[in-house]
Amino acid sequence: MEAKAIARYVRMSSMKVGVVLNLVRGKNVNEAFAILKYTPRDAAVVVNKVLKSAVANAENNLDLDKDNLYVSEAYACEGPTLKRFQPHAQGRAFRINKRSSHITLVVKERE
């Protein structure tokens, strides 16, 4: 049995989110919450919310025990990119890509 939570269109690049996801992948849920609490990256706040949602899905929808849960899968896919332009010297324009991502967390019960 596995429970899943997805945050879509998060305004953060998937590479930045991936660094935080690598910290919690394979960890016990309580340990993952502790790691995210003290990780000084903006992505940690978003990943914490997604993890809370996945744990709530596991408890309420599948009747799994919170103490036996662990993060089995954690990945961030690239979402749509907003393309913006910044003016530069001599009439030129510089393109800025504002990236977004879709964050997926899957929790399972340890046996």
C-alpha positions as CSV (number, residue, x, y, z in Angstrom):
1,M,0.0,0.0,0.0
2,E,1.3,3.4,-0.9
3,A,0.0,6.9,-0.5
4,K,0.9,9.7,-2.9
5,A,0.8,13.5,-2.9
6,I,1.6,15.9,-5.8
7,A,2.2,19.6,-5.8
8,R,1.9,21.0,-9.3
9,Y,3.1,24.3,-10.8
10,V,5.4,25.1,-8.0
11,R,7.3,28.3,-8.9
12,M,10.8,26.8,-8.3
13,S,13.1,25.0,-10.7
14,S,13.1,21.2,-10.5
15,M,16.9,21.1,-9.9
16,K,16.6,23.2,-6.8
17,V,13.7,21.1,-5.4
18,G,15.6,17.9,-6.3
19,V,18.5,18.8,-4.0
20,V,16.0,18.8,-1.0
21,L,14.2,15.7,-2.2
22,N,17.5,13.8,-2.2
23,L,17.8,14.5,1.5
24,V,14.5,12.8,2.4
25,R,14.3,10.0,-0.1
26,G,14.3,6.6,1.7
27,K,14.0,8.1,5.2
28,N,11.5,7.5,7.9
29,V,8.7,10.1,7.8
30,N,9.5,11.5,11.3
31,E,13.2,11.7,10.3
32,A,12.2,13.4,7.0
33,F,10.2,16.1,8.8
34,A,13.1,16.8,11.2
35,I,15.5,17.1,8.2
36,L,13.1,19.5,6.4
37,K,12.6,21.6,9.4
38,Y,16.3,22.5,9.6
39,T,17.1,22.6,5.9
40,P,17.8,26.3,5.0
41,R,16.4,26.2,1.5
42,D,13.1,27.6,0.2
43,A,12.2,24.3,-1.4
44,A,12.2,22.6,2.0
45,V,9.0,24.5,2.9
46,V,7.2,23.3,-0.2
47,V,8.5,19.7,0.2
48,N,7.3,19.7,3.9
49,K,3.8,20.6,2.8
50,V,3.7,17.8,0.2
51,L,5.1,15.3,2.7
52,K,2.4,16.3,5.2
53,S,-0.2,15.8,2.6
54,A,1.1,12.3,1.6
55,V,1.2,11.2,5.3
56,A,-2.4,12.5,5.7
57,N,-3.5,10.6,2.6
58,A,-1.9,7.4,4.0
59,E,-3.5,7.8,7.4
60,N,-7.0,8.8,6.4
61,N,-7.5,7.0,3.0
62,L,-5.5,3.8,3.5
63,D,-5.5,3.4,7.4
64,L,-1.7,3.1,7.5
65,D,0.3,3.6,10.7
66,K,2.2,6.9,10.7
67,D,5.1,5.6,12.7
68,N,5.9,2.9,10.1
69,L,5.8,5.1,7.0
70,Y,8.9,6.0,5.0
71,V,9.5,8.1,1.8
72,S,9.7,5.5,-1.0
73,E,9.7,7.8,-4.0
74,A,10.5,11.5,-4.3
75,Y,11.0,13.3,-7.5
76,A,10.4,16.7,-9.2
77,C,9.5,16.9,-12.9
78,E,9.8,20.1,-14.9
79,G,6.6,22.1,-15.3
80,P,5.9,24.9,-17.8
81,T,8.4,27.7,-18.1
82,L,7.3,31.4,-18.1
83,K,9.4,33.3,-20.6
84,R,10.2,36.9,-19.7
85,F,12.5,39.5,-21.3
86,Q,14.9,42.0,-19.6
87,P,16.1,45.0,-21.6
88,H,19.8,45.3,-22.2
89,A,22.1,47.8,-23.7
90,Q,21.8,49.1,-27.3
91,G,18.2,47.8,-27.8
92,R,18.9,44.2,-27.1
93,A,16.8,42.0,-24.9
94,F,17.9,39.2,-22.5
95,R,15.6,36.3,-22.0
96,I,14.8,35.1,-18.4
97,N,13.2,31.6,-17.9
98,K,11.0,31.4,-14.8
99,R,10.8,27.7,-14.3
100,S,8.2,25.7,-12.4
101,S,8.0,22.1,-11.3
102,H,5.7,19.3,-10.3
103,I,6.7,17.6,-7.0
104,T,5.7,14.0,-6.3
105,L,6.1,12.2,-3.0
106,V,5.1,8.6,-2.3
107,V,5.1,7.1,1.2
108,K,4.9,3.4,2.0
109,E,4.6,1.3,5.1
110,R,7.7,-0.5,6.3
111,E,7.3,-4.2,6.9
